[in-house]
């Protein structure tokens, strides 16, 4: 059943046409994800679809009731049902002292309380912890109406959406599947477009060279020799005229073919963005940072109590836990060199903070990045270009940049500094999906150590090979990636047989020992040794449960 329709929608900001959409229909129970680069107009389109914003031209028709989970607006007109509020762990009444996560949960509870035909949601997972995201996923999957969603969470888009709308160059394109389906088909389109563009350039150059060749041939045709008699000269001129006419005709034919040649645009390179982090100074310590018997409270609220942790050389660690458990607090304690935290003397940390305070508002992008760079300006410009900051844009002052642009500049500043470890607090906030994936790839290839906080499950699963979980004022360690951690949780929740778990760990120990005894060029013996010790500890814990 048709629930929403737009016709001939146009929206501009100043002289810039943001988008021009001829027609779009949304049926009931469709779950649609809107994707596109930062600045393409995703939120503006959502505002128009929800009738929050009036387009310059065109019509929007909604057939039924709707609600809107906005990204920035925290005004609430109605109270959520008590049952829904309890489920999302928020008070029924709005308070100015609520955290960002609580405000987001309250907006979600509000939207799910009423019987609506369509929900619009702009980055609804912002400020939610992983458990909150899972709960929202569950409720939106059970929701019977239509859903229009903007999100940079790829797992979220994959789980919920059966259609993706891409907004690019002011137009929309529809893909009938989830985000993974969209990404696969988008990549195929780019590859095909690249082949067509290369062929177009080859054909165009060939025709242009042939036209130049014909003109040159006409210009170099021999004139009538002076020694020739009149009759011979006349015949020579007639022959030349005929030849020139043939050359002219050939040139005109080539020009006609050139004019009719279908122009193929060069594919945008945003989908192939690659960000390099240069090689860092090698560290020799096995353990880079160690915390012992950490205790931390804010008033009566206890964060840590005799908590311990360690960060191994080369580990890529995701720090996870519920909102308010102390993730950012722990990072601040590390950066402030808390008395109970020790670190290697040769450690050089590049720190990405959510408040982006490392940037000088009054200086340009280039000035900010190059000020502490250990690389030359050429490398800095290349890195900024790969983050889609190009040309004259590098001279923009920071105070004129969007949140996403500031994040990219912060990354550029960190990546060009003299560092051998990264600490990142919510690094993908404000980034579009394509930029997140570029940063994700760079971090996977980084040969240093990383500690990061993120609620982006795809990002965690792609980057992390270790986890630190803050739970009940303690810090638990897990040697393995996020998917492995989820499998273990699932096994434990289903009463997984202890004997089977023990057998799996013993097999892993045998595998690691084999690599230690005969390491390949790719194997890091020190990391394998640390993993072996973690597995031995895990095996010992299982035996103690018997």
N, C-alpha and C positions, 0 to 999 in steps of 0.2 A: 504494500500500500504506500502511495506517495505521501511523504511527510514534510518535505521541503523542496522548493524549487527556486532557482534564481535565473534571471534572464537579463542579458545585455548589461552586466555590471561593470562599471568603470570607477576607478578611484585613483586620484592623483594627489601628490604632495608638492605644491609649488609647480615647477615645470616638469616634474618627474611623474610619468604614468606608472603607477605601482602595478596595476593589473587591469586587464580587459578580458572578461569572461562572458562568453556568449550564452552558455546554458549549463546548468548543473541540477541534477535531480537526486534526491536522497530518499530511499525507501525505508519503511519501518524495519527495525531490527538490523539494519546495516551498521557495521562498526568501521568507521572511516578514520584513518590516520592522515594528517596533513604534514608533509615534509617539505623542506626547502632550506636554502641558505639563510643565515641571519640577514635580516634586512629585506627579504623578498616580499614580506607582507603577510606572513602566516597569521599573526595575531589580528591584524587589520581585517583580513578575510573572515576570521572567526567572529570578530565584532560585528561585521556586516551580516553574516549568516544569522547571528543571534539578535539582530536588530538593535544592538547597542550603539551602532554607528550607521549613519545614513550614507549610502554611496553617492557619488557625484551624478551617476546615471544608472538606470536599471531598476529592477524590482526584485524583492524577496518575499516569498509567500511561505509561511509556516502553518501547517494544518494540524494544530493541536497545541498542547502546553509544553513548556520547555524550562530547563534550568541551565545556569552557566557557572562553571567552576573557573573563575578568572585567576590570572597569575598574580596580579598586583592589588586588586581591589579587595579590601577587607571589611567592607560594610555588609551588615547582615540585617535583613528585614524580618525574617521569621526564625522561630526557634525550631531546631530539629526535634524529631520524636525522641523521647527519652531512651528508648531501646536502641536506636541507631547511635545516639550520642555515647551511650555506654559501650557499644561495640567499637567505636572509634576512639574511646578513652578521652573524651572531651567534655567540658561542662556545657550545659544547655545554653547558658547565657554567655555572650561575648564579653571578653575583658581586655582592656588595653595592656595588661601584663602577660597576656598569652604569648608563647614562643611562636616562631614562624611555623614550626611543625604542627603545633596545636591549632593555629589559625587555619592552616591548610586542611587539617582533619575536620574542623568545624564546617568549613565550606563544603567539603565532601559529604558530611553528614546531612547538611542542609539540602543538598541536591538530591540525595537518595531518599530523603524522608517523604517527599511528595510523589504523587502518581503523575509522572511526566511522560510525554511521548518521545522526547529527545533530550539528551544531555550534551552540552558543549563543554569541553574541558581543555583548558590551556595550561600545559605543564602541571598536571595535577599531582605528580610525584615529587615536585619541588619541596624540599624541607622534610620529606617523609623518610623514616628509616626503612630498612629492608622489610621488616615485619609489616609496617604500615602499607608499603607498596603491595605486598602479597595480599593483604586484606582488601585493599582497593581493587586489585585484579579480580579477586574472587567475587566481589559485589558487582563489579561492572560486567563480568561474564554472566552473572545471573540476571542482570538487568534486561528486561524484555523490550525496551524501546531502542531507538536509534542512538548512536554515539558518534560524535565528531570530536576528534582528539588531536591535540598537538603535544608531542613528547619527544625528548631526545633519548628516552630509555628504549633501546632496541628490543630487549626482552618483552617489555610492556606492549610495544607495538606488535610484536610477533604473536603474543598470547591473545590479544584482544581483537585485532583488526582483520577484517576480511576484504578490505579495499584500502588502497593507498592513493591519495591525491598529491601529486607533486606540483609545487608552485615554482615556476622558473621562467624568467624573462617575461613576466606579466601574464603568462598563460598557465592553464592547468592541464595535466595529463593524468589519466586514471589507469591504475594497475589493479587488476582483480585478484588480490591475494594479500598476504601479510607483508611485513617489512623485508623478510628474507627473500620472498618472491620478487618484490620490487627491486631489491638490490641486485639480484641475479639478472633480471631482465634489463635493468638500467645499464649494467656493465656490458651486456651483449650489444645494446644499442650504441654505447660509446665506442666499442670495438668496431662495429659496422660503420659508424659515422667517421671514425678515424681512417678506415680503409677507403671510404668514399671520398673523403677530403683529400687524401694523398693522391688518389686517381684523378680527382678534379684538378688539382694543382699540376699534375703531370700533363693532362690533356690541354689545359690552358697554356702552359709554357710551350708545349709542342706547337700549338696553333699560332701563338705569338711569334715564335721563331720562324715558322714557315711563312708568315706574312712579311716579316722583315727580309727573309731570303728572297721572296718574290720581288719586293721593291728594289732590293740591291741588284737583282738580275736585270730588271728593267733599266736601272740607271747605268749599268755597265754594258748595255748592248752597243755594238760597234756602229759608229756613224759611217756615212757614205765616203769611201776613199776619194780623194781629189782627182786621181788619175783616171777614174771611170768615165766612160762616155755617157751621154745623156740617157740612152736606152737602158744601159746596164744600171745606171744610178737609179732610174725609175723603178726597175725591177727590185733592186736592193732595198729601196725605201718601202716598196709595197710589202716585201718580205718582213722587214723590221716592224712595220705597222701591224701586220698580222700577228707577229710574235708578241709585240707589246700588248695587243688586245687580249691575246691568250693569257699573258701574265696578269693583266688587270682583272680579267674574269676569274682567274684562279685566286687572286688576292681577295676579290670581293666575296667569292665563295667561302674562303677561309674566314674572313671577317664575319660573314653571316653565321657560320658554324660557331664562331667564338661568342657572338651575341646571343645565340640560342643555347649555349652551353649552360646546363642547370647548375646554378651556384650551390656549392656545398659548404656549410659553415664548419669552421674548425671546432671540434668538441671542446667544451669547457674542461680545463684541467683540474677543477676542484675535486673531482672524484678520483684523481690520481695523485693527490697531494702527498708528498713525502717530506717528512721533517727529519733532518739529521741532527744527532747529538754527537759531537766529536768524542774521540777516545779520551778517557780520563786517566789520571795518575793511578797506577796500580797500588792497592792497599795490601799489606801482608798480614794484618791481624785477622784471626778467624772470627772473633766477635768484635763488632764495631761499637755497639752501644749495649749497655747492660743496666737494668734497673733492679734494685734489691729492696724489699720491704718498703714499698712506696705506700704512703698514706696521704690522703688529701680530702679535705672537707671544705664546704662553703656554708658557714653557719652550722645548722643542724643537719645539713644534707651531706651525706658521706659519698665520696666518689671512689676512692681507693682505700683499701685496708690491707696492709702487708702484701701488696701485689708485687709480682716479679715478672721480668721479661728479658729477652735478649734478642739482638738483631745480628744475624750472621753476615759475613762478607759475601756480597753477590746476591743476597736474597732480595726478592721483590715481594714485599709484605703488604697485604691489605689489612687495615685496622677497621674492624667492623663491630657493631653493637647498636642497641636501640638509642633513639634520641635521648640526649641528656646523660648518657652513661659515662662520658668523660673522654671521648676520642680526641676532640680538639684540646682538652685540658692536658692530656698526655703529651701531645705534640708540643704544646707551649712549655711544658716541664722539660722536655728534651732540649728545646731551643734555648731555654733560660738556664740550662745546665744545673738542674736541681741537684742538691747535695747527695741524693741517693741514686743518682744516675751517672755512670761513668762512660767515657767514650774514648776512642782511639785518638792519639795526639795528632795524627796525620789526616784526620777526617775534615773534609771541606763540604759543607752542606749547602745545597741550593734549596731554598724554602719558598714554597708557593702558599700564600695566605689567602683565605677567602676575601678579606677586605682589600686586597690588591694594594696594600700600603707601600709596597716597594717602588711604586711609580711616582715620579715627580709631575704633578698636574700641569705645571707651567712650562714644561719642556716638551719637545717633539718626540715622536716615536723613536726616530733614529738616535736622538740625543740620549734618551733613556736607556736604550739597548747598548749603545756603543760605549757608554761611560765606564762600565766595569767589564767590558768584553776583553777576552784574551785573544780574540781573533780580529782580523782586519775588517775594514768596512765592506769589502766585496763579499765576504762570507756572511756578514750581518744582513746585507741587502738580499742575498740569495735566500737566507733563512726566512726573512720577513716575507719575501715573495711567495715562498712555499706555504706560508700561513695566510696567503691571499692579501697581504699588505704590500701594495706595489706602487711604482711611479711616484707621483707627487704626494701620495697618501702618507709616505714615511715622514713627511714634514708636518703632519697634523699634530696639534698639541693634545695631550692626554685628556684634558678636560672637555674635549669635543667628541670623545670616542664613546661608543656603546659599551655595554658590559662585556659582550662577546669579544669585541676588539681589544679591550683592556686585558682580558684573559690571555689572548694571543701574544700581546706585547710582553706580558709578564713571563710567559713561557720562553719567548725569544731572549729576554734578559737573563733568565736562569740558564738556558741551554748554552749561552755564549760566555758564561762566567767560569771561573776556575773552580770546578766542583768535582767530587767523586761520589757524592750521595745526594739523592733527591728526597725531600719530604714535602708531600703535596696534600693540602687540605681541600677536598672537593674540587679537583682540577677541571672537571668537565662542566661545572655549572656555567651557564650562559653560552656554552658552545653549541653550534649546530652539530648534527650527527656526523657530517663529513669531516669537520675539524676534530671532533672527538676521536674518530677513527684514525686520523693522521697522527694525533698525539699518542694514541694507544699503540700504534705500530712503532713509533719512535721509542717509547718506553720499553717495549718488548725487546728492542734491539740495543738498548742502553746497556753498557757492560759494567755499570756501577750498581750500587745498592739503592733500593727504593722503599720508602715507607709512605703509604698513602691512605687517605680516608676517602671513601666514595660510597654512594648508595646505588650507583649504576652497576647492576649485576653483570651485564655483558662486559663492561670495562674491567671489573674485578676478575671475572673468569678468564679474560684474555691476557691480563698482565700479571696477576699474582701467582707465585709458586709457594707462598707461605701465607698463613693467616694469623692475626692476633685478634682474639675475640674478648671484648670486655663484657663481663657478666658477673653480677653479684659482687661488685667491688674488687674483682680479681681479673687478671689478664691471662687468658688461656692461649696456648700455642697450638697451632696445627701445621704439620709439615705436609703440604700438598696444596693444590689449587682449589678454587671455590666449588667447582663441580664435584670434585672428590669429597669435599667437606659435606656437601648436600647429600651425596650418596651415603656417607657414613651416618649422617643424622637420620636419614630415611631408614637405614638398616636398624639403627638403635630404636627408632619409634615403632618399628614392626617386630621388635624382639628378635633381631638377627642373632643366630646361633653363635655363642662365644667360641665354640670349637672352629667354626668356619672363619670367624674373624682372626683367630689365632693363626690358622693355616695361611690366610692371605698375607698377614704381616710377616710370617716366617718366609714365605715365598719372596716377598719384597726384600727382606734382609739378604737372602741368598743372591738375588739379582744385584743388589748394591755391592755386596762383597765381591761378586764376580767382576764388576766394573772397577772396583778399587784395585784388585789384584792384576787386572789387565786393562788399564784405562786406554780409551781411544783419544785422538787429538781433541775431540769436542768435550771430553769429560773433565770436570774440575774436581780433582781428588779431595781438596779441602771441603768442598760442599758435599761431596759424596760421604765423607767421613762424618760431617755434622748430621746428614740425613740418616746415616747408619745409627748414630747415637740416639736420635729421636725415635727411630723404629724400635730400638732395644728398650727404650723407656716405655713406649706404647705397649710392647709385648709384656713387659714387667707389670704394667698396670692391669692388663687383662688377666694375667696369672694371679694377681692379688685378689681379683674378684671371684676366682674359683673357690 
